Each structure stands twice: as C-alpha cells, then as structure tokens.
Amino acid sequence: METVLAEKIETILNRLELNGRTRDFYDIYLIYTKEWKNINIDHFRKAIENTFVKREYNGNPYEAFDMIRNSDVLKERWNKYQKNFVYAEGIEFDEVMNCLEIMIEQLEPVGV
C-alpha cells in the first residue's frame, strides 16, 4: 500500500495541473480516510524517498502542494469528476487537499 500511495503522490506533485488522473486525488482521499491508520509511516517515508529517486522528482513537494491546492484548473477537474462518479459526490476538493497535506507533512523527517 505504501508504494502505491507514494507513486500516486509523486504523480500528483510532479504533474501539477498537467495531471489528468483525477482518480488519483480520489484514491488519496480514500486511502487517508479508510486506510491511513494501517499505513506504516516509516515504510511510507521510505517508499516516497525511493519513488522520488526512481522517478527523478526534484521539485519541492510543499511548493507543489500549494500550487495544487490553489489551482482553479484542478478544482474544476475535481468538480467534473464528482459529477461523473457518484462515489465522489459530497467530497470537496479542500477535503482531498487536507488529506494530501497530512500525507506530505510526513515527508519532512526524511529531508524531502
């Protein structure tokens, strides 16, 4: 689970507004709300570190997160996603961003 989560986070942070995989945002929300308590934080941090190295991510995750959170393009994509997929109805973009933020905050100890 930790590796899959790390890959989704790297994709979101790296692609920014170019990310057409809105499902990744839903997956972040779902994993956080349903499985976060089962995530081994040390394994998660290592998976993030390995994924960032393997995919040569050299951005600043905190700056990327701020751009994503404030993106009108991504908010609109999320709204369209909600309309197309009933399971995402009622989940606000800000809720998804809060989940992603909590996950990203776990990166600090590994010096990302």
Buried (B, 14 or more C-beta within 10 A) or exposed (E): BBBEBBBBBBBBBBBBEEBEBBEBBBBBBBBBEEEBEEBEEEBBBBBBBBBBEEEEBEBEBBEBBEBBBEBEEBBEBBBEBBEEEEEBEEBEBEEBBBBBBEBBEBBEEEEB
